[in-house]
Amino acid sequence: MARLRAISASDGGTGDDQPIRAHVVEEMISECPIIDALEFRSILGNSTTETVDTVVTGSGEMRTPGNDYTASAYSPSETTSALRILGDKFTVDQAYQRRFPGRTLASRFATEAGKTGRSIARHLVNELVNGDNVSPNVNGIKTQATGGQLITAAANGLSVVLGSDNTAKIAHQTFLARLDELIAAVPGCQGLMMNRQQIARLKAIAREYLSVDNIQDVFGRNQEIITYNGLPVYNAGMAKDNTTQVLPNNEVVGSSGAVCSSVYAFACGEESDLSVITSTGLSVKVLGLVGQNYVGNIEIDINTLLYSARAIARLQGVIIS
């Protein structure tokens, strides 16, 4: 198992700053806790081609004495994933030293690195979900959850309304049944990813199936940990603009109009299920004084690699009204 904390190391270049890198990683995880649920795999070069899981069908037959079985031929399947570069620069004007002589530039630099890291974390999660795999974008799980891994809540969307009448109760039961179907579609499912409206509705209609705890991250900030039938529920959160949701409520299913959203289930592994490939994890470089600014650079080489098509599943057509 390799999480972002463990896999992020120096790339051997100049300007690497280990303390700031560790600080940025913690800020990223604090902003987007689902990052800490992902398994990262380090590769060499620009891309990797891997043998992926295949499902054998048609095997299993009856025979009579003296007759043999028809053997199933092994036919390996491969997939290729290329690294994409995600990151950004941040700056601190050298005037800061003159205007705030009682404060250290290093502290201000680390603060700005952390703030930039939080925005990069939001962009990373958005790419891992919604990336269209057109360079330089990531191959997001939205485009990969197809076939039997794409479940529809209802032909024209399922409106999960509040209330206690029969209509509301049927909607609640249908939604929970679809969630269980989603989980069953991912053997060894490790978590669910929802938007904030879906989580709020789940808390309103299914308290008996939920466990809600509050913990503090390394910065002392409160983090709410929710589990549904023992599975962690992660808020996909916002994109880098901190306004647009990673899982929006404007999808269309059938004749629903642009009012639907999706829920995702996943299972992660370093060389199995859903894996996130990288080179050396997160890189944080101090580039020094460039013009009037002290400049830093945060980058990560990244993409998804799906070893098993059943490692992800999507429930579409959820309407929170």
Secondary structure per residue as TSV (DSSP state, phi and psi in degrees):
chain	resnum	aa	ss	phi	psi
A	1	M	-	360.0	135.7
A	2	A	-	-137.8	111.9
A	3	R	-	-95.1	169.5
A	4	L	H	-58.8	-38.4
A	5	R	H	-58.5	-43.8
A	6	A	H	-76.6	-33.9
A	7	I	H	-89.1	-16.1
A	8	S	-	-76.9	118.8
A	9	A	-	-148.0	172.2
A	10	S	-	-63.3	139.9
A	11	D	-	-90.1	4.9
A	12	G	S	87.7	-4.3
A	13	G	-	-83.8	-178.7
A	14	T	T	-87.7	156.1
A	15	G	T	85.5	1.6
A	16	D	B	-65.4	135.3
A	17	D	-	-127.0	101.2
A	18	Q	H	-64.5	-45.6
A	19	P	H	-62.0	-42.5
A	20	I	H	-68.3	-37.0
A	21	R	H	-60.5	-45.6
A	22	A	H	-61.8	-39.0
A	23	H	H	-63.8	-43.6
A	24	V	H	-65.8	-41.2
A	25	V	H	-59.2	-44.1
A	26	E	H	-65.4	-38.1
A	27	E	H	-64.1	-40.6
A	28	M	H	-63.0	-44.0
A	29	I	H	-68.2	-37.3
A	30	S	H	-63.4	-39.3
A	31	E	H	-72.3	-40.5
A	32	C	-	-133.5	84.0
A	33	P	G	-57.6	-21.9
A	34	I	G	-64.1	-22.7
A	35	I	G	-59.3	-33.0
A	36	D	G	-77.3	-6.9
A	37	A	G	-94.5	-9.0
A	38	L	-	-83.8	147.1
A	39	E	-	-104.3	127.1
A	40	F	E	-105.7	144.8
A	41	R	E	-128.9	126.4
A	42	S	E	-83.4	132.8
A	43	I	-	-126.0	163.5
A	44	L	S	-101.8	145.1
A	45	G	S	88.1	-166.6
A	46	N	S	-88.1	-22.5
A	47	S	E	-156.9	172.4
A	48	T	E	-142.3	144.9
A	49	T	E	-114.9	122.5
A	50	E	E	-124.7	149.1
A	51	T	E	-79.1	128.1
A	52	V	E	-111.7	164.3
A	53	D	-	-66.5	138.8
A	54	T	-	-123.0	149.5
A	55	V	-	-99.0	122.3
A	56	V	-	-81.7	126.3
A	57	T	-	-123.8	152.7
A	58	G	S	91.5	-10.7
A	59	S	-	-80.0	148.6
A	60	G	-	110.8	106.5
A	61	E	-	-148.6	164.8
A	62	M	-	-94.5	150.7
A	63	R	-	-139.0	162.8
A	64	T	-	-110.9	158.5
A	65	P	T	-53.9	136.0
A	66	G	T	89.9	-7.7
A	67	N	-	-113.5	151.4
A	68	D	-	-107.5	168.7
A	69	Y	-	-80.9	157.9
A	70	T	-	-89.0	113.1
A	71	A	-	-68.1	144.8
A	72	S	-	-85.9	124.6
A	73	A	-	-80.3	134.5
A	74	Y	-	-74.0	124.2
A	75	S	-	-130.3	96.2
A	76	P	-	-66.1	148.6
A	77	S	E	-119.8	137.6
A	78	E	E	-123.5	153.7
A	79	T	E	-136.6	149.0
A	80	T	E	-117.6	135.3
A	81	S	E	-130.4	130.6
A	82	A	E	-106.1	140.5
A	83	L	-	-69.1	139.4
A	84	R	E	-112.9	156.0
A	85	I	E	-107.0	122.1
A	86	L	E	-125.9	133.4
A	87	G	E	168.4	-160.0
A	88	D	E	-176.9	169.9
A	89	K	E	-102.3	159.3
A	90	F	E	-139.0	154.1
A	91	T	E	-135.2	154.3
A	92	V	E	-131.9	119.6
A	93	D	E	-63.6	137.4
A	94	Q	T	-64.4	-15.4
A	95	A	H	-62.9	-20.5
A	96	Y	H	-57.2	-37.7
A	97	Q	H	-64.1	-37.2
A	98	R	H	-76.6	-37.1
A	99	R	H	-85.5	-22.3
A	100	F	-	-130.2	68.5
A	101	P	T	-64.5	-21.1
A	102	G	T	-84.3	-4.1
A	103	R	S	-113.6	150.5
A	104	T	-	-89.3	141.8
A	105	L	H	-63.2	-36.7
A	106	A	H	-60.4	-41.0
A	107	S	H	-64.1	-43.9
A	108	R	H	-64.6	-38.4
A	109	F	H	-63.6	-43.5
A	110	A	H	-65.3	-39.1
A	111	T	H	-61.6	-46.2
A	112	E	H	-66.9	-35.0
A	113	A	H	-62.3	-42.8
A	114	G	H	-64.0	-42.9
A	115	K	H	-63.8	-41.7
A	116	T	H	-64.8	-39.3
A	117	G	H	-61.3	-35.5
A	118	R	H	-65.7	-40.5
A	119	S	H	-67.1	-41.3
A	120	I	H	-62.1	-37.9
A	121	A	H	-61.0	-42.5
A	122	R	H	-63.8	-40.5
A	123	H	H	-67.5	-37.2
A	124	L	H	-61.6	-48.4
A	125	V	H	-63.2	-40.5
A	126	N	H	-61.4	-41.4
A	127	E	H	-67.4	-41.9
A	128	L	H	-62.3	-27.9
A	129	V	H	-92.3	-51.9
A	130	N	H	-105.9	-1.6
A	131	G	-	-56.4	139.0
A	132	D	B	-96.5	4.6
A	133	N	S	66.1	14.4
A	134	V	S	-94.0	117.1
A	135	S	T	-49.5	131.5
A	136	P	T	-97.7	21.6
A	137	N	S	-83.2	156.5
A	138	V	-	-77.5	157.3
A	139	N	B	-84.5	91.6
A	140	G	-	-71.7	157.7
A	141	I	H	-72.1	-20.2
A	142	K	H	-59.4	-43.9
A	143	T	H	-76.8	-16.5
A	144	Q	H	-96.5	-14.0
A	145	A	-	-85.6	90.0
A	146	T	-	-127.9	178.2
A	147	G	G	59.4	-131.8
A	148	G	G	-69.5	-9.8
A	149	Q	G	-90.4	0.4
A	150	L	E	-110.6	110.0
A	151	I	E	-109.2	137.1
A	152	T	E	-107.7	125.6
A	153	A	S	-62.1	-40.5
A	154	A	S	-162.6	155.1
A	155	A	T	-53.4	-39.0
A	156	N	T	-117.3	26.2
A	157	G	-	91.9	146.3
A	158	L	E	-107.7	116.6
A	159	S	E	-86.6	109.2
A	160	V	-	-90.3	84.9
A	161	V	-	-85.5	158.0
A	162	L	-	-82.8	158.3
A	163	G	S	133.0	174.0
A	164	S	S	-125.5	8.0
A	165	D	S	-78.6	176.4
A	166	N	H	-61.4	-39.8
A	167	T	H	-61.0	-46.0
A	168	A	H	-65.3	-42.9
A	169	K	H	-64.0	-40.4
A	170	I	H	-63.1	-41.0
A	171	A	H	-62.9	-41.6
A	172	H	H	-62.3	-48.1
A	173	Q	H	-63.7	-39.3
A	174	T	H	-65.0	-42.9
A	175	F	H	-61.9	-45.4
A	176	L	H	-66.7	-36.2
A	177	A	H	-64.7	-40.3
A	178	R	H	-66.5	-36.8
A	179	L	H	-62.2	-43.1
A	180	D	H	-65.6	-36.4
A	181	E	H	-64.6	-40.2
A	182	L	H	-60.9	-47.0
A	183	I	H	-62.8	-41.5
A	184	A	H	-66.1	-22.9
A	185	A	T	-74.3	-11.4
A	186	V	S	-120.3	94.4
A	187	P	T	-56.7	131.5
A	188	G	T	71.3	27.1
A	189	C	-	-48.6	134.7
A	190	Q	-	-111.3	-9.3
A	191	G	E	178.1	165.3
A	192	L	E	-118.5	147.1
A	193	M	E	-123.1	124.9
A	194	M	E	-133.3	172.3
A	195	N	-	-96.0	174.7
A	196	R	H	-67.2	-32.2
A	197	Q	H	-69.3	-39.6
A	198	Q	H	-64.7	-42.1
A	199	I	H	-63.7	-43.1
A	200	A	H	-62.1	-40.7
A	201	R	H	-69.3	-38.7
A	202	L	H	-61.9	-40.8
A	203	K	H	-65.6	-30.5
A	204	A	H	-77.3	-32.8
A	205	I	H	-107.9	-11.1
A	206	A	-	-138.4	41.9
A	207	R	G	-55.4	-35.0
A	208	E	G	-69.6	-16.0
A	209	Y	G	-100.6	-0.8
A	210	L	E	-111.3	151.2
A	211	S	E	-123.6	126.9
A	212	V	E	-122.3	120.9
A	213	D	E	-127.6	153.5
A	214	N	E	-118.1	127.5
A	215	I	E	-128.4	170.8
A	216	Q	E	-111.4	138.3
A	217	D	-	-80.4	-172.8
A	218	V	T	-66.5	-16.0
A	219	F	T	-97.3	3.2
A	220	G	S	83.0	9.5
A	221	R	-	-84.2	141.5
A	222	N	E	-72.6	135.8
A	223	Q	E	-127.3	128.5
A	224	E	E	-90.7	125.2
A	225	I	E	-108.5	117.9
A	226	I	E	-115.3	136.7
A	227	T	E	-126.9	141.3
A	228	Y	E	-114.1	114.7
A	229	N	T	50.1	39.8
A	230	G	T	88.1	-5.3
A	231	L	E	-99.4	133.8
A	232	P	E	-62.7	140.3
A	233	V	E	-112.6	117.9
A	234	Y	E	-104.2	135.2
A	235	N	E	-80.5	118.6
A	236	A	-	-63.6	-23.7
A	237	G	-	75.1	-156.3
A	238	M	B	-104.3	156.8
A	239	A	-	-73.5	-175.9
A	240	K	T	-62.8	-24.0
A	241	D	T	-75.7	-6.0
A	242	N	S	60.6	21.0
A	243	T	S	-128.1	-42.9
A	244	T	S	-83.8	129.7
A	245	Q	B	-76.9	141.1
A	246	V	S	-60.1	-39.9
A	247	L	S	-108.3	93.4
A	248	P	-	-77.6	169.7
A	249	N	S	-107.9	36.6
A	250	N	-	-127.3	21.5
A	251	E	B	-78.4	156.8
A	252	V	-	-116.1	130.3
A	253	V	-	-130.4	119.3
A	254	G	T	61.2	-125.8
A	255	S	T	-103.4	24.3
A	256	S	-	-66.6	-27.0
A	257	G	-	81.4	176.9
A	258	A	S	-82.4	67.4
A	259	V	-	-132.7	4.0
A	260	C	B	-98.0	162.6
A	261	S	E	-139.2	172.6
A	262	S	E	-125.4	153.6
A	263	V	E	-119.1	141.2
A	264	Y	E	-118.5	144.4
A	265	A	E	-117.5	148.7
A	266	F	E	-152.4	157.9
A	267	A	-	-134.8	131.2
A	268	C	B	-114.1	148.1
A	269	G	-	-153.2	156.8
A	270	E	S	-70.2	-38.1
A	271	E	S	-135.1	36.9
A	272	S	S	-158.0	164.9
A	273	D	B	53.7	-130.4
A	274	L	E	-95.6	119.1
A	275	S	E	-120.8	147.1
A	276	V	E	-106.6	114.7
A	277	I	E	-85.1	149.0
A	278	T	E	-153.8	179.4
A	279	S	S	-100.3	-77.4
A	280	T	S	-119.5	22.7
A	281	G	S	76.6	-146.6
A	282	L	E	-81.3	134.5
A	283	S	E	-114.4	129.4
A	284	V	E	-125.0	117.7
A	285	K	E	-117.4	139.0
A	286	V	E	-97.9	111.9
A	287	L	E	-90.2	-6.1
A	288	G	E	85.1	-164.8
A	289	L	E	-79.9	117.1
A	290	V	E	-121.9	107.9
A	291	G	T	67.4	-121.7
A	292	Q	T	-99.2	1.9
A	293	N	E	-122.3	143.1
A	294	Y	E	-82.1	125.3
A	295	V	E	-115.0	139.1
A	296	G	E	-124.9	156.9
A	297	N	E	-133.6	129.6
A	298	I	E	-118.6	126.2
A	299	E	E	-147.1	155.3
A	300	I	E	-147.4	134.1
A	301	D	E	-84.7	130.1
A	302	I	E	-156.7	152.2
A	303	N	E	-171.5	169.8
A	304	T	E	-95.0	153.0
A	305	L	E	-139.1	117.7
A	306	L	E	-98.7	101.6
A	307	Y	S	-73.1	-27.1
A	308	S	-	-137.7	129.2
A	309	A	G	-61.2	-23.7
A	310	R	G	-87.7	8.3
A	311	A	G	-79.4	-14.1
A	312	I	E	-135.3	153.9
A	313	A	E	-153.1	151.8
A	314	R	E	-127.3	131.0
A	315	L	E	-104.1	111.1
A	316	Q	E	-105.0	163.7
A	317	G	E	87.7	25.2
A	318	V	E	-91.3	124.2
A	319	I	E	-114.3	118.2
A	320	I	-	-99.9	101.8
A	321	S	-	-119.2	360.0
